[in-house]
Amino acid sequence: MFDSKYIIIGLIIFVLIVTIPISYNLFALNKCEVGVPELEILPKAGDKCVKSREYMRPFHMDLLNQWRDDVVRRGDRFTTGPDGKLIEKSLSNTCMDCHSNKENFCDRCHNYASVSPYCWDCHIAPTEIRDTDLAIHVEREEDN
């Protein structure tokens, strides 16, 4: 036990090195504040969503998975909305009516949360009209 002082000193140094990242984050003067990303919602969306915003933010994937199972496995294609109207259980036909800009709505939030949803493995992603697409379309019309 003649080396006990070296072992204790080594353990103290080890604990200090291991806890440096934790203590740095706890006592850092420049706290990093990260807010929720700004999402682009179309004006026609209004309050017509199938569930409340408080429900949809954390649980929209659960709702979409439930809809998928209902439609594919049970053939149940419709549900009743909060206003009593019939709503089609469809990502493409229901959700994308109001949230049509995938890049500024879906992708912005999913990138913020570092998740890679598999929606677009089966569904066709909505196309955003780019200036180059519009220019090509106008040019073709002028040629005719």
Secondary structure, DSSP 8 states (H G I E B T S, - for coil): -TTHHHHHHHHHHHHHHHHHHHHHHHH-SS------------TTTTT--SS-HHHHHHHHHHHHHHHHHHHHHH---EEE-TTS-EEE--IIIIIHHHS--TIIIIIHHHHHHT----HHHHS-------HHHHHHHHHHHHH-
